Amino acid sequence: MLNSLARKLFNRTINHLKRFLIMKRKRMPNSMRKHVRLEKARIRRQVLNVKEQDRLIDELYKKLAPKKNENK
């Protein structure tokens, strides 16, 4: 039980780090950071399943992540 709990915690931490690195490449404006923070809070309030929460938060970050050819 402890091993599976540690593995879940580790996987969740890795997912958070991946999201952080995606958004760290280009700093977001304060308004966008506030939007992300509020959306994450809404997702965590409304969805009880942790895997579903992670999936929805990943989709949020992918939707807001800057595109490679955005400046061209």
N, C-alpha and C positions, 0 to 999 in steps of 0.2 A: 504494500500500500504506500509506504513512504517513498519507495523508488518511483512508482508511477506519479505520485504527487510532485516529486522533485523534477521529473521529466516534463510534466505539464508546465510547471513554473519556468523551467529553462526554456521550453519552446515559446512560451508567451513572451519572455524577456527578449528572445531573439527576434520575434516579430516586431516588438516595440523598437528595437534597435534598427531594424530594416526600414521601418517607417520614418524614424528620425533621420537616417542617412539619406533617404529620398528627398526629404524636405530641406535638409541642410545644404544641399548642393546650391540652392539659390534661396536667399532669405526672403521670407514672405512678408508682405506689409502687415501692420498691426491689425487691420480690419480683417484680413484673411485668417490670421492666427486666431483671432477671436471667434470667427465663424467656425473654424475647425474645432476649437475647444468646446463651443456650444453644441455642435453636432455630435461630438463624441459623448458628451454628457447626456444628450437626448437618446442616443443609441443605447448607452449603458442603462438608462432608466427604463426604456421600453422593451428591451430584449434581454431575457434572462439567460439564454444559452450563451456560454462564453465563446464557443466556436463561431456562432452566428455573429456575435459582437465583433470578434476579430475580423471576420469576413467583410462585414459592413464598413468597419473602420478602414480596412485595406482598400476597399472600393472608393471610399471618400478620398484617401490620399492619392490614389491613382488618378482620380478625376481632377484633382487640384494640382498634381505634379506638373512642373513646367515641361513643355515639349522640347525635343532637341533642336528643331528648326524653327523655334518660335520667333527668334530675332530676324530671320531672313525674309 
